[in-house]
């Protein structure tokens, strides 16, 4: 999906593509958006969505550390896509 933004408007077809290749869970490490549009699009594509922001400038470090067990569990289960802005 390099060069594409799955959270962008009109990109629902990308979510269907990743689902069709076996992805079951979207792990979004970005700081949460102001809307729930992406969350809804992921659910409509039949995927599970988790937002676990890791931006220490906008997220309390204790919250980041607290989310690590869930992140590791999701990764251990496989079938995931991680979204992050670099």
PDB file of N, CA, C and O in Angstrom:
ATOM      1  N   UNK A   1       0.815  -1.192   0.000  1.00  0.00           N
ATOM      2  CA  UNK A   1       0.000   0.000   0.000  1.00  0.00           C
ATOM      3  C   UNK A   1       0.859   1.257   0.000  1.00  0.00           C
ATOM      4  O   UNK A   1       0.348   2.364   0.169  1.00  0.00           O
ATOM      5  N   UNK A   2       2.130   1.089  -0.185  1.00  0.00           N
ATOM      6  CA  UNK A   2       3.040   2.219  -0.145  1.00  0.00           C
ATOM      7  C   UNK A   2       2.551   3.343  -1.048  1.00  0.00           C
ATOM      8  O   UNK A   2       2.174   3.115  -2.197  1.00  0.00           O
ATOM      9  N   UNK A   3       2.563   4.547  -0.517  1.00  0.00           N
ATOM     10  CA  UNK A   3       2.151   5.712  -1.280  1.00  0.00           C
ATOM     11  C   UNK A   3       0.664   5.994  -1.219  1.00  0.00           C
ATOM     12  O   UNK A   3       0.198   6.979  -1.792  1.00  0.00           O
ATOM     13  N   UNK A   4      -0.083   5.155  -0.540  1.00  0.00           N
ATOM     14  CA  UNK A   4      -1.528   5.340  -0.393  1.00  0.00           C
ATOM     15  C   UNK A   4      -1.857   5.584   1.072  1.00  0.00           C
ATOM     16  O   UNK A   4      -1.106   5.178   1.959  1.00  0.00           O
ATOM     17  N   UNK A   5      -2.973   6.245   1.323  1.00  0.00           N
ATOM     18  CA  UNK A   5      -3.421   6.488   2.683  1.00  0.00           C
ATOM     19  C   UNK A   5      -4.747   5.785   2.882  1.00  0.00           C
ATOM     20  O   UNK A   5      -5.762   6.208   2.329  1.00  0.00           O
ATOM     21  N   UNK A   6      -4.752   4.720   3.664  1.00  0.00           N
ATOM     22  CA  UNK A   6      -5.988   3.972   3.874  1.00  0.00           C
ATOM     23  C   UNK A   6      -7.015   4.770   4.652  1.00  0.00           C
ATOM     24  O   UNK A   6      -8.207   4.471   4.574  1.00  0.00           O
ATOM     25  N   UNK A   7      -6.591   5.771   5.396  1.00  0.00           N
ATOM     26  CA  UNK A   7      -7.547   6.562   6.171  1.00  0.00           C
ATOM     27  C   UNK A   7      -8.103   7.728   5.374  1.00  0.00           C
ATOM     28  O   UNK A   7      -8.966   8.452   5.869  1.00  0.00           O
ATOM     29  N   UNK A   8      -7.629   7.927   4.154  1.00  0.00           N
ATOM     30  CA  UNK A   8      -8.097   9.043   3.340  1.00  0.00           C
ATOM     31  C   UNK A   8      -9.474   8.792   2.754  1.00  0.00           C
ATOM     32  O   UNK A   8      -9.926   7.652   2.647  1.00  0.00           O
ATOM     33  N   UNK A   9     -10.133   9.880   2.377  1.00  0.00           N
ATOM     34  CA  UNK A   9     -11.452   9.760   1.749  1.00  0.00           C
ATOM     35  C   UNK A   9     -11.327   8.987   0.439  1.00  0.00           C
ATOM     36  O   UNK A   9     -10.367   9.160  -0.311  1.00  0.00           O
ATOM     37  N   UNK A  10     -12.303   8.141   0.182  1.00  0.00           N
ATOM     38  CA  UNK A  10     -12.323   7.394  -1.061  1.00  0.00           C
ATOM     39  C   UNK A  10     -11.352   6.223  -1.112  1.00  0.00           C
ATOM     40  O   UNK A  10     -11.097   5.673  -2.184  1.00  0.00           O
ATOM     41  N   UNK A  11     -10.814   5.842   0.027  1.00  0.00           N
ATOM     42  CA  UNK A  11      -9.832   4.757   0.047  1.00  0.00           C
ATOM     43  C   UNK A  11     -10.385   3.459   0.631  1.00  0.00           C
ATOM     44  O   UNK A  11      -9.623   2.577   1.025  1.00  0.00           O
ATOM     45  N   UNK A  12     -11.704   3.346   0.684  1.00  0.00           N
ATOM     46  CA  UNK A  12     -12.302   2.127   1.239  1.00  0.00           C
ATOM     47  C   UNK A  12     -11.887   0.884   0.465  1.00  0.00           C
ATOM     48  O   UNK A  12     -11.810  -0.205   1.035  1.00  0.00           O
ATOM     49  N   UNK A  13     -11.619   1.036  -0.825  1.00  0.00           N
ATOM     50  CA  UNK A  13     -11.195  -0.111  -1.633  1.00  0.00           C
ATOM     51  C   UNK A  13      -9.875  -0.677  -1.133  1.00  0.00           C
ATOM     52  O   UNK A  13      -9.620  -1.873  -1.273  1.00  0.00           O
ATOM     53  N   UNK A  14      -9.022   0.183  -0.543  1.00  0.00           N
ATOM     54  CA  UNK A  14      -7.760  -0.302   0.016  1.00  0.00           C
ATOM     55  C   UNK A  14      -8.002  -1.203   1.221  1.00  0.00           C
ATOM     56  O   UNK A  14      -7.318  -2.211   1.397  1.00  0.00           O
ATOM     57  N   UNK A  15      -8.973  -0.840   2.047  1.00  0.00           N
ATOM     58  CA  UNK A  15      -9.309  -1.671   3.203  1.00  0.00           C
ATOM     59  C   UNK A  15      -9.813  -3.038   2.741  1.00  0.00           C
ATOM     60  O   UNK A  15      -9.485  -4.062   3.341  1.00  0.00           O
ATOM     61  N   UNK A  16     -10.600  -3.049   1.685  1.00  0.00           N
ATOM     62  CA  UNK A  16     -11.082  -4.326   1.142  1.00  0.00           C
ATOM     63  C   UNK A  16      -9.914  -5.167   0.628  1.00  0.00           C
ATOM     64  O   UNK A  16      -9.910  -6.387   0.795  1.00  0.00           O
ATOM     65  N   UNK A  17      -8.936  -4.530   0.011  1.00  0.00           N
ATOM     66  CA  UNK A  17      -7.768  -5.259  -0.505  1.00  0.00           C
ATOM     67  C   UNK A  17      -6.969  -5.912   0.626  1.00  0.00           C
ATOM     68  O   UNK A  17      -6.597  -7.081   0.526  1.00  0.00           O
ATOM     69  N   UNK A  18      -6.706  -5.164   1.697  1.00  0.00           N
ATOM     70  CA  UNK A  18      -5.924  -5.753   2.791  1.00  0.00           C
ATOM     71  C   UNK A  18      -6.720  -6.854   3.488  1.00  0.00           C
ATOM     72  O   UNK A  18      -6.146  -7.844   3.943  1.00  0.00           O
ATOM     73  N   UNK A  19      -8.043  -6.683   3.571  1.00  0.00           N
ATOM     74  CA  UNK A  19      -8.888  -7.744   4.143  1.00  0.00           C
ATOM     75  C   UNK A  19      -8.812  -9.006   3.280  1.00  0.00           C
ATOM     76  O   UNK A  19      -8.723 -10.120   3.796  1.00  0.00           O
ATOM     77  N   UNK A  20      -8.847  -8.817   1.976  1.00  0.00           N
ATOM     78  CA  UNK A  20      -8.844  -9.955   1.059  1.00  0.00           C
ATOM     79  C   UNK A  20      -7.532 -10.745   1.074  1.00  0.00           C
ATOM     80  O   UNK A  20      -7.510 -11.907   0.667  1.00  0.00           O
ATOM     81  N   UNK A  21      -6.444 -10.132   1.536  1.00  0.00           N
ATOM     82  CA  UNK A  21      -5.171 -10.864   1.621  1.00  0.00           C
ATOM     83  C   UNK A  21      -4.929 -11.443   3.014  1.00  0.00           C
ATOM     84  O   UNK A  21      -3.850 -11.966   3.294  1.00  0.00           O
ATOM     85  N   UNK A  22      -5.943 -11.348   3.892  1.00  0.00           N
ATOM     86  CA  UNK A  22      -5.840 -12.015   5.180  1.00  0.00           C
ATOM     87  C   UNK A  22      -5.678 -11.133   6.397  1.00  0.00           C
ATOM     88  O   UNK A  22      -5.593 -11.642   7.515  1.00  0.00           O
ATOM     89  N   UNK A  23      -5.634  -9.820   6.212  1.00  0.00           N
ATOM     90  CA  UNK A  23      -5.547  -8.920   7.369  1.00  0.00           C
ATOM     91  C   UNK A  23      -6.900  -8.913   8.065  1.00  0.00           C
ATOM     92  O   UNK A  23      -7.943  -8.797   7.422  1.00  0.00           O
ATOM     93  N   UNK A  24      -6.868  -9.039   9.391  1.00  0.00           N
ATOM     94  CA  UNK A  24      -8.091  -9.041  10.181  1.00  0.00           C
ATOM     95  C   UNK A  24      -8.177  -7.846  11.128  1.00  0.00           C
ATOM     96  O   UNK A  24      -9.263  -7.460  11.562  1.00  0.00           O
ATOM     97  N   UNK A  25      -7.018  -7.267  11.441  1.00  0.00           N
ATOM     98  CA  UNK A  25      -6.950  -6.209  12.455  1.00  0.00           C
ATOM     99  C   UNK A  25      -6.121  -5.042  11.925  1.00  0.00           C
ATOM    100  O   UNK A  25      -5.029  -5.230  11.390  1.00  0.00           O
ATOM    101  N   UNK A  26      -6.659  -3.841  12.084  1.00  0.00           N
ATOM    102  CA  UNK A  26      -5.919  -2.615  11.786  1.00  0.00           C
ATOM    103  C   UNK A  26      -5.460  -2.036  13.113  1.00  0.00           C
ATOM    104  O   UNK A  26      -6.275  -1.763  13.995  1.00  0.00           O
ATOM    105  N   UNK A  27      -4.153  -1.848  13.252  1.00  0.00           N
ATOM    106  CA  UNK A  27      -3.578  -1.228  14.441  1.00  0.00           C
ATOM    107  C   UNK A  27      -3.087   0.148  14.020  1.00  0.00           C
ATOM    108  O   UNK A  27      -2.134   0.266  13.250  1.00  0.00           O
ATOM    109  N   UNK A  28      -3.735   1.180  14.524  1.00  0.00           N
ATOM    110  CA  UNK A  28      -3.445   2.563  14.149  1.00  0.00           C
ATOM    111  C   UNK A  28      -2.623   3.198  15.267  1.00  0.00           C
ATOM    112  O   UNK A  28      -3.139   3.442  16.358  1.00  0.00           O
ATOM    113  N   UNK A  29      -1.344   3.466  14.998  1.00  0.00           N
ATOM    114  CA  UNK A  29      -0.452   4.038  16.014  1.00  0.00           C
ATOM    115  C   UNK A  29      -0.417   5.559  15.968  1.00  0.00           C
ATOM    116  O   UNK A  29       0.318   6.197  16.721  1.00  0.00           O
ATOM    117  N   UNK A  30      -1.221   6.132  15.076  1.00  0.00           N
ATOM    118  CA  UNK A  30      -1.255   7.592  14.970  1.00  0.00           C
ATOM    119  C   UNK A  30      -2.072   8.200  16.098  1.00  0.00           C
ATOM    120  O   UNK A  30      -2.912   7.529  16.698  1.00  0.00           O
ATOM    121  N   UNK A  31      -1.823   9.474  16.385  1.00  0.00           N
ATOM    122  CA  UNK A  31      -2.667  10.196  17.329  1.00  0.00           C
ATOM    123  C   UNK A  31      -4.063  10.253  16.727  1.00  0.00           C
ATOM    124  O   UNK A  31      -4.213  10.509  15.533  1.00  0.00           O
ATOM    125  N   UNK A  32      -5.077  10.019  17.536  1.00  0.00           N
ATOM    126  CA  UNK A  32      -6.452   9.887  17.057  1.00  0.00           C
ATOM    127  C   UNK A  32      -6.893  11.094  16.231  1.00  0.00           C
ATOM    128  O   UNK A  32      -6.557  12.238  16.537  1.00  0.00           O
ATOM    129  N   UNK A  33      -7.656  10.805  15.175  1.00  0.00           N
ATOM    130  CA  UNK A  33      -8.261  11.851  14.355  1.00  0.00           C
ATOM    131  C   UNK A  33      -9.372  12.527  15.146  1.00  0.00           C
ATOM    132  O   UNK A  33      -9.749  12.075  16.227  1.00  0.00           O
ATOM    133  N   UNK A  34      -9.887  13.613  14.590  1.00  0.00           N
ATOM    134  CA  UNK A  34     -10.979  14.319  15.252  1.00  0.00           C
ATOM    135  C   UNK A  34     -12.336  13.702  14.912  1.00  0.00           C
ATOM    136  O   UNK A  34     -13.338  14.045  15.540  1.00  0.00           O
ATOM    137  N   UNK A  35     -12.388  12.805  13.936  1.00  0.00           N
ATOM    138  CA  UNK A  35     -13.637  12.138  13.572  1.00  0.00           C
ATOM    139  C   UNK A  35     -13.452  10.635  13.723  1.00  0.00           C
ATOM    140  O   UNK A  35     -12.344  10.139  13.927  1.00  0.00           O
ATOM    141  N   UNK A  36     -14.564   9.931  13.617  1.00  0.00           N
ATOM    142  CA  UNK A  36     -14.502   8.470  13.686  1.00  0.00           C
ATOM    143  C   UNK A  36     -14.711   7.848  12.301  1.00  0.00           C
ATOM    144  O   UNK A  36     -15.042   6.666  12.204  1.00  0.00           O
ATOM    145  N   UNK A  37     -14.525   8.618  11.241  1.00  0.00           N
ATOM    146  CA  UNK A  37     -14.743   8.141   9.877  1.00  0.00           C
ATOM    147  C   UNK A  37     -13.896   6.910   9.569  1.00  0.00           C
ATOM    148  O   UNK A  37     -14.412   5.924   9.042  1.00  0.00           O
ATOM    149  N   UNK A  38     -12.612   6.954   9.887  1.00  0.00           N
ATOM    150  CA  UNK A  38     -11.725   5.825   9.597  1.00  0.00           C
ATOM    151  C   UNK A  38     -12.148   4.590  10.386  1.00  0.00           C
ATOM    152  O   UNK A  38     -12.157   3.483   9.848  1.00  0.00           O
ATOM    153  N   UNK A  39     -12.496   4.771  11.649  1.00  0.00           N
ATOM    154  CA  UNK A  39     -12.973   3.659  12.482  1.00  0.00           C
ATOM    155  C   UNK A  39     -14.181   2.995  11.815  1.00  0.00           C
ATOM    156  O   UNK A  39     -14.252   1.770  11.718  1.00  0.00           O
ATOM    157  N   UNK A  40     -15.131   3.822  11.356  1.00  0.00           N
ATOM    158  CA  UNK A  40     -16.336   3.298  10.698  1.00  0.00           C
ATOM    159  C   UNK A  40     -15.991   2.575   9.406  1.00  0.00           C
ATOM    160  O   UNK A  40     -16.529   1.501   9.138  1.00  0.00           O
ATOM    161  N   UNK A  41     -15.100   3.147   8.601  1.00  0.00           N
ATOM    162  CA  UNK A  41     -14.710   2.522   7.339  1.00  0.00           C
ATOM    163  C   UNK A  41     -14.067   1.162   7.574  1.00  0.00           C
ATOM    164  O   UNK A  41     -14.324   0.212   6.835  1.00  0.00           O
ATOM    165  N   UNK A  42     -13.234   1.072   8.600  1.00  0.00           N
ATOM    166  CA  UNK A  42     -12.583  -0.199   8.936  1.00  0.00           C
ATOM    167  C   UNK A  42     -13.641  -1.228   9.330  1.00  0.00           C
ATOM    168  O   UNK A  42     -13.603  -2.368   8.869  1.00  0.00           O
ATOM    169  N   UNK A  43     -14.582  -0.827  10.180  1.00  0.00           N
ATOM    170  CA  UNK A  43     -15.648  -1.746  10.606  1.00  0.00           C
ATOM    171  C   UNK A  43     -16.511  -2.171   9.420  1.00  0.00           C
ATOM    172  O   UNK A  43     -16.886  -3.339   9.314  1.00  0.00           O
ATOM    173  N   UNK A  44     -16.824  -1.241   8.535  1.00  0.00           N
ATOM    174  CA  UNK A  44     -17.638  -1.565   7.357  1.00  0.00           C
ATOM    175  C   UNK A  44     -16.913  -2.541   6.436  1.00  0.00           C
ATOM    176  O   UNK A  44     -17.557  -3.304   5.716  1.00  0.00           O
ATOM    177  N   UNK A  45     -15.584  -2.527   6.450  1.00  0.00           N
ATOM    178  CA  UNK A  45     -14.801  -3.466   5.638  1.00  0.00           C
ATOM    179  C   UNK A  45     -14.686  -4.829   6.319  1.00  0.00           C
ATOM    180  O   UNK A  45     -14.095  -5.755   5.763  1.00  0.00           O
ATOM    181  N   UNK A  46     -15.255  -4.952   7.526  1.00  0.00           N
ATOM    182  CA  UNK A  46     -15.221  -6.221   8.240  1.00  0.00           C
ATOM    183  C   UNK A  46     -13.933  -6.463   8.997  1.00  0.00           C
ATOM    184  O   UNK A  46     -13.562  -7.609   9.252  1.00  0.00           O
ATOM    185  N   UNK A  47     -13.246  -5.384   9.358  1.00  0.00           N
ATOM    186  CA  UNK A  47     -11.976  -5.485  10.076  1.00  0.00           C
ATOM    187  C   UNK A  47     -12.124  -4.945  11.492  1.00  0.00           C
ATOM    188  O   UNK A  47     -13.001  -4.127  11.769  1.00  0.00           O
ATOM    189  N   UNK A  48     -11.266  -5.407  12.373  1.00  0.00           N
ATOM    190  CA  UNK A  48     -11.200  -4.922  13.753  1.00  0.00           C
ATOM    191  C   UNK A  48     -10.245  -3.733  13.781  1.00  0.00           C
ATOM    192  O   UNK A  48      -9.208  -3.756  13.118  1.00  0.00           O
ATOM    193  N   UNK A  49     -10.589  -2.684  14.550  1.00  0.00           N
ATOM    194  CA  UNK A  49      -9.779  -1.464  14.599  1.00  0.00           C
ATOM    195  C   UNK A  49      -9.340  -1.173  16.027  1.00  0.00           C
ATOM    196  O   UNK A  49     -10.135  -1.240  16.965  1.00  0.00           O
ATOM    197  N   UNK A  50      -8.042  -0.845  16.175  1.00  0.00           N
ATOM    198  CA  UNK A  50      -7.498  -0.423  17.475  1.00  0.00           C
ATOM    199  C   UNK A  50      -6.637   0.812  17.248  1.00  0.00           C
ATOM    200  O   UNK A  50      -5.733   0.800  16.413  1.00  0.00           O
ATOM    201  N   UNK A  51      -6.918   1.880  17.996  1.00  0.00           N
ATOM    202  CA  UNK A  51      -6.095   3.079  17.953  1.00  0.00           C
ATOM    203  C   UNK A  51      -5.247   3.119  19.215  1.00  0.00           C
ATOM    204  O   UNK A  51      -5.764   3.287  20.320  1.00  0.00           O
ATOM    205  N   UNK A  52      -3.925   2.961  19.040  1.00  0.00           N
ATOM    206  CA  UNK A  52      -2.975   2.960  20.153  1.00  0.00           C
ATOM    207  C   UNK A  52      -1.900   3.996  19.847  1.00  0.00           C
ATOM    208  O   UNK A  52      -0.805   3.641  19.410  1.00  0.00           O
ATOM    209  N   UNK A  53      -2.205   5.287  20.074  1.00  0.00           N
ATOM    210  CA  UNK A  53      -1.258   6.341  19.703  1.00  0.00           C
ATOM    211  C   UNK A  53       0.069   6.236  20.455  1.00  0.00           C
ATOM    212  O   UNK A  53       0.106   5.950  21.651  1.00  0.00           O
ATOM    213  N   UNK A  54       1.146   6.475  19.724  1.00  0.00           N
ATOM    214  CA  UNK A  54       2.479   6.405  20.326  1.00  0.00           C
ATOM    215  C   UNK A  54       3.247   7.718  20.209  1.00  0.00           C
ATOM    216  O   UNK A  54       4.449   7.754  20.471  1.00  0.00           O
ATOM    217  N   UNK A  55       2.574   8.787  19.822  1.00  0.00           N
ATOM    218  CA  UNK A  55       3.213  10.093  19.693  1.00  0.00           C
ATOM    219  C   UNK A  55       3.361  10.707  21.080  1.00  0.00           C
ATOM    220  O   UNK A  55       2.389  11.214  21.640  1.00  0.00           O
ATOM    221  N   UNK A  56       4.563  10.667  21.635  1.00  0.00           N
ATOM    222  CA  UNK A  56       4.775  11.115  23.016  1.00  0.00           C
ATOM    223  C   UNK A  56       4.588  12.621  23.190  1.00  0.00           C
ATOM    224  O   UNK A  56       4.497  13.101  24.320  1.00  0.00           O
ATOM    225  N   UNK A  57       4.530  13.374  22.091  1.00  0.00           N
ATOM    226  CA  UNK A  57       4.245  14.804  22.223  1.00  0.00           C
ATOM    227  C   UNK A  57       2.773  15.067  22.458  1.00  0.00           C
ATOM    228  O   UNK A  57       2.405  16.095  23.026  1.00  0.00           O
ATOM    229  N   UNK A  58       1.912  14.123  22.016  1.00  0.00           N
ATOM    230  CA  UNK A  58       0.469  14.314  22.138  1.00  0.00           C
ATOM    231  C   UNK A  58      -0.217  13.247  22.995  1.00  0.00           C
ATOM    232  O   UNK A  58      -1.419  13.337  23.247  1.00  0.00           O
ATOM    233  N   UNK A  59       0.525  12.256  23.438  1.00  0.00           N
ATOM    234  CA  UNK A  59      -0.043  11.172  24.241  1.00  0.00           C
ATOM    235  C   UNK A  59       0.825  10.976  25.472  1.00  0.00           C
ATOM    236  O   UNK A  59       2.052  10.925  25.381  1.00  0.00           O
ATOM    237  N   UNK A  60       0.178  10.867  26.620  1.00  0.00           N
ATOM    238  CA  UNK A  60       0.895  10.658  27.878  1.00  0.00           C
ATOM    239  C   UNK A  60       1.702   9.359  27.800  1.00  0.00           C
ATOM    240  O   UNK A  60       1.181   8.327  27.377  1.00  0.00           O
ATOM    241  N   UNK A  61       2.948   9.409  28.199  1.00  0.00           N
ATOM    242  CA  UNK A  61       3.832   8.253  28.105  1.00  0.00           C
ATOM    243  C   UNK A  61       3.291   7.065  28.900  1.00  0.00           C
ATOM    244  O   UNK A  61       3.517   5.917  28.516  1.00  0.00           O
ATOM    245  N   UNK A  62       2.582   7.321  29.998  1.00  0.00           N
ATOM    246  CA  UNK A  62       1.998   6.240  30.783  1.00  0.00           C
ATOM    247  C   UNK A  62       0.888   5.531  29.998  1.00  0.00           C
ATOM    248  O   UNK A  62       0.712   4.319  30.123  1.00  0.00           O
ATOM    249  N   UNK A  63       0.148   6.286  29.198  1.00  0.00           N
ATOM    250  CA  UNK A  63      -0.879   5.698  28.344  1.00  0.00           C
ATOM    251  C   UNK A  63      -0.226   4.825  27.269  1.00  0.00           C
ATOM    252  O   UNK A  63      -0.719   3.741  26.959  1.00  0.00           O
ATOM    253  N   UNK A  64       0.872   5.298  26.710  1.00  0.00           N
ATOM    254  CA  UNK A  64       1.602   4.523  25.697  1.00  0.00           C
ATOM    255  C   UNK A  64       2.075   3.207  26.298  1.00  0.00           C
ATOM    256  O   UNK A  64       1.866   2.142  25.717  1.00  0.00           O
ATOM    257  N   UNK A  65       2.711   3.282  27.463  1.00  0.00           N
ATOM    258  CA  UNK A  65       3.217   2.074  28.124  1.00  0.00           C
ATOM    259  C   UNK A  65       2.063   1.142  28.475  1.00  0.00           C
ATOM    260  O   UNK A  65       2.185  -0.075  28.330  1.00  0.00           O
ATOM    261  N   UNK A  66       0.952   1.695  28.931  1.00  0.00           N
ATOM    262  CA  UNK A  66      -0.209   0.887  29.283  1.00  0.00           C
ATOM    263  C   UNK A  66      -0.826   0.156  28.099  1.00  0.00           C
ATOM    264  O   UNK A  66      -1.461  -0.884  28.275  1.00  0.00           O
ATOM    265  N   UNK A  67      -0.644   0.689  26.894  1.00  0.00           N
ATOM    266  CA  UNK A  67      -1.227   0.054  25.708  1.00  0.00           C
ATOM    267  C   UNK A  67      -0.331  -1.036  25.121  1.00  0.00           C
ATOM    268  O   UNK A  67      -0.761  -1.774  24.235  1.00  0.00           O
ATOM    269  N   UNK A  68       0.910  -1.145  25.603  1.00  0.00           N
ATOM    270  CA  UNK A  68       1.839  -2.127  25.031  1.00  0.00           C
ATOM    271  C   UNK A  68       1.373  -3.579  25.156  1.00  0.00           C
ATOM    272  O   UNK A  68       1.526  -4.330  24.193  1.00  0.00           O
ATOM    273  N   UNK A  69       0.810  -4.020  26.296  1.00  0.00           N
ATOM    274  CA  UNK A  69       0.353  -5.411  26.350  1.00  0.00           C
ATOM    275  C   UNK A  69      -0.683  -5.736  25.268  1.00  0.00           C
ATOM    276  O   UNK A  69      -0.622  -6.805  24.661  1.00  0.00           O
ATOM    277  N   UNK A  70      -1.633  -4.825  25.022  1.00  0.00           N
ATOM    278  CA  UNK A  70      -2.621  -5.053  23.966  1.00  0.00           C
ATOM    279  C   UNK A  70      -1.954  -5.071  22.596  1.00  0.00           C
ATOM    280  O   UNK A  70      -2.276  -5.916  21.761  1.00  0.00           O
ATOM    281  N   UNK A  71      -1.034  -4.150  22.358  1.00  0.00           N
ATOM    282  CA  UNK A  71      -0.315  -4.114  21.086  1.00  0.00           C
ATOM    283  C   UNK A  71       0.410  -5.430  20.842  1.00  0.00           C
ATOM    284  O   UNK A  71       0.315  -5.998  19.754  1.00  0.00           O
ATOM    285  N   UNK A  72       1.129  -5.917  21.842  1.00  0.00           N
ATOM    286  CA  UNK A  72       1.871  -7.172  21.690  1.00  0.00           C
ATOM    287  C   UNK A  72       0.925  -8.361  21.490  1.00  0.00           C
ATOM    288  O   UNK A  72       1.226  -9.266  20.711  1.00  0.00           O
ATOM    289  N   UNK A  73      -0.210  -8.361  22.185  1.00  0.00           N
ATOM    290  CA  UNK A  73      -1.187  -9.441  22.018  1.00  0.00           C
ATOM    291  C   UNK A  73      -1.739  -9.452  20.591  1.00  0.00           C
ATOM    292  O   UNK A  73      -1.844 -10.509  19.969  1.00  0.00           O
ATOM    293  N   UNK A  74      -2.088  -8.279  20.082  1.00  0.00           N
ATOM    294  CA  UNK A  74      -2.604  -8.184  18.712  1.00  0.00           C
ATOM    295  C   UNK A  74      -1.562  -8.658  17.708  1.00  0.00           C
ATOM    296  O   UNK A  74      -1.889  -9.347  16.742  1.00  0.00           O
ATOM    297  N   UNK A  75      -0.314  -8.287  17.938  1.00  0.00           N
ATOM    298  CA  UNK A  75       0.755  -8.697  17.024  1.00  0.00           C
ATOM    299  C   UNK A  75       1.006 -10.200  17.120  1.00  0.00           C
ATOM    300  O   UNK A  75       1.259 -10.847  16.104  1.00  0.00           O
ATOM    301  N   UNK A  76       0.941 -10.756  18.316  1.00  0.00           N
ATOM    302  CA  UNK A  76       1.134 -12.196  18.496  1.00  0.00           C
ATOM    303  C   UNK A  76       0.057 -12.999  17.766  1.00  0.00           C
ATOM    304  O   UNK A  76       0.321 -14.103  17.290  1.00  0.00           O
ATOM    305  N   UNK A  77      -1.158 -12.446  17.678  1.00  0.00           N
ATOM    306  CA  UNK A  77      -2.260 -13.148  17.023  1.00  0.00           C
ATOM    307  C   UNK A  77      -2.121 -13.152  15.501  1.00  0.00           C
ATOM    308  O   UNK A  77      -2.756 -13.965  14.830  1.00  0.00           O
ATOM    309  N   UNK A  78      -1.306 -12.261  14.952  1.00  0.00           N
ATOM    310  CA  UNK A  78      -1.073 -12.205  13.514  1.00  0.00           C
ATOM    311  C   UNK A  78      -2.232 -11.570  12.760  1.00  0.00           C
ATOM    312  O   UNK A  78      -3.217 -11.141  13.361  1.00  0.00           O
ATOM    313  N   UNK A  79      -2.105 -11.515  11.434  1.00  0.00           N
ATOM    314  CA  UNK A  79      -3.160 -10.980  10.574  1.00  0.00           C
ATOM    315  C   UNK A  79      -3.443  -9.517  10.807  1.00  0.00           C
ATOM    316  O   UNK A  79      -4.605  -9.113  10.809  1.00  0.00           O
ATOM    317  N   UNK A  80      -2.408  -8.702  11.004  1.00  0.00           N
ATOM    318  CA  UNK A  80      -2.606  -7.285  11.312  1.00  0.00           C
ATOM    319  C   UNK A  80      -1.892  -6.387  10.310  1.00  0.00           C
ATOM    320  O   UNK A  80      -0.965  -6.806   9.618  1.00  0.00           O
ATOM    321  N   UNK A  81      -2.352  -5.144  10.254  1.00  0.00           N
ATOM    322  CA  UNK A  81      -1.720  -4.069   9.496  1.00  0.00           C
ATOM    323  C   UNK A  81      -1.489  -2.933  10.474  1.00  0.00           C
ATOM    324  O   UNK A  81      -2.403  -2.560  11.210  1.00  0.00           O
ATOM    325  N   UNK A  82      -0.288  -2.376  10.498  1.00  0.00           N
ATOM    326  CA  UNK A  82       0.003  -1.257  11.383  1.00  0.00           C
ATOM    327  C   UNK A  82       0.102   0.015  10.555  1.00  0.00           C
ATOM    328  O   UNK A  82       0.854   0.088   9.583  1.00  0.00           O
ATOM    329  N   UNK A  83      -0.674   1.015  10.961  1.00  0.00           N
ATOM    330  CA  UNK A  83      -0.643   2.322  10.326  1.00  0.00           C
ATOM    331  C   UNK A  83       0.088   3.314  11.209  1.00  0.00           C
ATOM    332  O   UNK A  83      -0.224   3.454  12.391  1.00  0.00           O
ATOM    333  N   UNK A  84       1.052   3.997  10.637  1.00  0.00           N
ATOM    334  CA  UNK A  84       1.819   4.981  11.389  1.00  0.00           C
ATOM    335  C   UNK A  84       2.276   6.073  10.432  1.00  0.00           C
ATOM    336  O   UNK A  84       2.558   5.806   9.264  1.00  0.00           O
ATOM    337  N   UNK A  85       2.347   7.269  10.918  1.00  0.00           N
ATOM    338  CA  UNK A  85       2.856   8.398  10.132  1.00  0.00           C
ATOM    339  C   UNK A  85       4.297   8.643  10.573  1.00  0.00           C
ATOM    340  O   UNK A  85       4.573   8.778  11.765  1.00  0.00           O
ATOM    341  N   UNK A  86       5.197   8.700   9.623  1.00  0.00           N
ATOM    342  CA  UNK A  86       6.598   8.953   9.946  1.00  0.00           C
ATOM    343  C   UNK A  86       7.054  10.262   9.370  1.00  0.00           C
ATOM    344  O   UNK A  86       8.213  10.642   9.541  1.00  0.00           O
TER     345      UNK A  86
END
